[in-house]
C-alpha cells in the first residue's frame, strides 16, 4: 500500500462527507437542524431503501448482467429449436 499524506487523507474524508451531506439534503430533504454531526458521515454508508434509491428492487427491474445472461440463454434455446 502506498504511503498517503495526512493532507490526502483529510481531502478524501472531506470529499466523502460532502457527498453524503448532499445526499441527505437533496434526496432525503433533511434540514440543517436534523443533520447528524459531520464527523459521523465519514464512517460507513448512508443506507436508504426508499423507492427512489432502490428503484430496480421495488419494481423488479432485472440488472444488466442478468438480462445479458437471459438473452444469451434465449438465443441458445432458439438456435437448438
C-alpha positions in Angstrom: 0.0 0.0 0.0 1.3 3.4 -0.8 2.1 5.9 1.9 -0.5 8.7 1.9 0.0 12.1 3.4 -2.3 13.5 6.1 -3.5 16.1 3.6 -4.6 13.4 1.2 -6.5 11.6 3.9 -8.2 14.8 5.0 -9.1 15.6 1.5 -10.7 12.2 0.9 -12.6 12.3 4.2 -14.0 15.8 3.4 -15.0 14.7 -0.1 -17.0 11.8 1.3 -18.6 13.9 4.0 -19.7 16.5 1.3 -21.1 13.7 -0.9 -23.2 12.2 1.9 -24.2 15.6 3.2 -25.6 16.5 -0.2 -27.5 13.1 -0.4 -29.1 13.8 3.0 -30.1 17.4 2.0 -31.2 16.9 -1.6 -32.6 13.3 -1.6 -33.8 12.8 1.9 -34.7 16.5 2.3 -33.2 16.9 5.7 -32.9 20.3 7.2 -29.7 21.5 9.0 -31.1 21.1 12.5 -31.8 17.3 11.8 -28.5 16.6 10.2 -26.1 14.3 12.0 -22.7 15.5 13.2 -20.3 16.0 10.2 -17.7 13.6 11.6 -20.2 10.7 11.7 -20.8 11.0 7.9 -17.3 9.8 7.1 -17.9 6.4 8.6 -19.9 3.7 6.9 -22.7 4.3 4.4 -26.0 6.1 4.2 -28.5 3.3 3.9 -31.5 4.4 2.1 -34.2 1.9 0.9 -36.7 4.4 -0.4 -38.4 3.7 -3.8 -36.3 6.4 -5.5 -32.9 5.0 -4.4 -33.8 1.3 -4.8 -36.0 1.6 -8.0 -34.8 -1.6 -9.5 -35.5 -3.6 -6.4 -39.0 -2.3 -5.7 -40.2 -2.6 -9.3 -38.4 -5.9 -10.2 -36.2 -4.4 -12.9 -33.5 -7.0 -13.8 -29.9 -6.0 -13.6 -27.9 -5.6 -16.9 -25.8 -8.7 -16.3 -28.8 -10.9 -15.6 -30.6 -9.5 -18.7 -27.5 -10.3 -20.8 -27.4 -13.9 -19.5 -31.1 -14.4 -20.2 -30.7 -13.1 -23.7 -27.8 -15.4 -24.3 -29.7 -18.4 -23.0 -32.8 -17.5 -25.1 -30.6 -17.3 -28.2 -29.1 -20.7 -27.5 -32.5 -22.2 -27.0 -33.8 -20.6 -30.2 -30.7 -22.0 -32.1 -31.4 -25.5 -30.8 -35.0 -25.5 -31.7 
